Amino acid sequence: MQNTKCALYIGSNAAEAHPVSMLHMLHAKETGARMIVVDPRFTRTAAKADVYVRIRSGTDIPVIYGMLWHIFKNGWEDKQFIEQRVYGMDDIRKEVEKYPPDVVEQVTGVPGAQLERVAKMFATQKPSTLIWCMGATQHTVGTANVRAFCIALLATGNVGAPGTGAN
């Protein structure tokens, strides 16, 4: 975490549940890392974020797919990483087309401009990492949430290097 330039927290209140890892993130922020917190509640973790994104509970996948919509639309995906290491991203692109900003805002409550800003930060300020906890996994679609998070990491090439990955 100390090597990341951008950390996206979703379904994680690390300040209360994982204070040691939060300390690592705060050290990363001291060296310029950006911190995004996506959560229905304004938590102690959200208070430390550079960007706080309030979502409707249970809309994690539309948020991630909305981010991917912006990433693909603007060419922020890691094309070389996808070509060399990822299978099936064309299918994801087709699915993500169903999540334009107006649809995502209606479902999640997140304004399109804010989601575009978050998507750009996550995709372009590399290395980036995505951190989740039981706030994302303890849903009936918890496994699907984790799959969506991993897809976002793969689309942006944030896997397999220091400061990247699924946490």
N, C-alpha and C positions, 0 to 999 in steps of 0.2 A: 504494500500500500504506500510505503514511503517513496516508491519510484513512480507512482502514477502522476499524470498531469490533470486527469479528470476522473472523478469517482461519482458514479450514479448510484444512490441508495434508493431502493424501492422495497417497501414492506420491511424496513429495518429501522429500529430506533437504537442505534449502536451506543449512543451516549448513556442510555440506561441499561441496555441488555448486554453490551460488549464494550465496556469502558476502556479496556486495554487496546483493542483494535481502533477505537475512536481516537485514542491518544496518538496512534500511528498516523491516522488521517489528519489530525491537527498539525502534526509535524510536517506532513506533506504540504498542507496549506501554507505553512511558513515559507516554503520554498516555491510557492506559486501555483500549486495544484488547485483546481477548481472543484467544488463540491456541489452536487445537485441532490436534493432530497425530494422524492416523490412519495407523498403520503396523504391520506385523508385528514390526518391530524397534524397540527403544528406542534411538533415534539421538541425536546431538548436538542436532538440531532438537527432538526430543521432550523433551529435557532442559529446553528453554526454554518449553515449552507450559504453558498454564494447565490444559489437559486432554489427557492422552495416552490414546488408544484403541487397544489392541492388537487386531488382527484376524488371522484366518487369511489367509494369502497367497491372492490371487485372489478374494477375496470383496468387492471394492469395490462392485459393483452392489447386492448385498443390503444392505450398510451404508447406501448412499445411499437405497435404496428403504425401508429401515427408518426412516431419518430422515424421509423424506417421509410415511410412515405416521403418525408422531407429529405432523408438521406439519399434515397434513390433519385428523387426528382432533381436534386442539386448536384448529383455526382460525387457525393462525399463518401460513398462506399469505397472499400479497399479492393479495387478491381483485380490487382495482381494476386492478393491473398485469396480472393474468391476463386479465381481461375486455377490457381495451383493447389488449393487445399479444401475447397468446399464443393459439396455435391448438392444439387437441388435448389440453388438460390434463385433460379428462374421461376420455379414454382412459388417461392416466397414473394418474389416481385409481383406476380399475378395476384396473389392473395392480398398483398399490401395495397394494391390499387383500389381496393374496396374501402380504404381508410383515409380519405382526404380530410383536410382540416375541419371542414364544416361538420362532417359526420362524427369525427373524433370529439369535437367540442360538444356536440349534442349528447354523446354517450358519456363522456368523462368529466365534462365541465372545464376542461383545459383549453384556453384560447389558442388558436392556431399559431399566432405569432410567438407565444411563449414556448410552445412545443417545438417550433422551428429553431428557436434560440438554443434550447436544450439539445436538440438533435445535432445542431452544428457543433456545439461544445463537445459533446460526447464523441462525435465522428472525427473531428479535426484536431482536437487537443490530445494528441497521442503521447504516451500510452494512456489508455482509459481502462477502467475496471468497472464492473457492475456488482454491487453488493446487495444481497437480499437476505431475508430471514423469515421467520414464521409468519410475518405479516403478509408474505406472498405465497408461502407454501401451504398454510392452513386454510385453504379454500377448497371447494369441490373441484376446482380447476387448477389446483396447485402445481401439478405436474406440467400442465400446459403453460402455466406462467413461467416456470423454469425453462421450458423449451423456447419460449419467446425471448427470454433474456439471453439465452445462449445464441439464438439466431442473430440478435442485435450485435453481440460480440463478434460473431463470425463475419457478419456483413461489413463490419468496420475494421476487421483484421486485428482485433484486440484479444488474441489468444496466443499463448505460448511464448510470451516475452516478458521480461521484468516490467512490473507496473500494470500489466494487463490481467485479464482473466475473470472468471466467475468466482465470486467470493460469497 
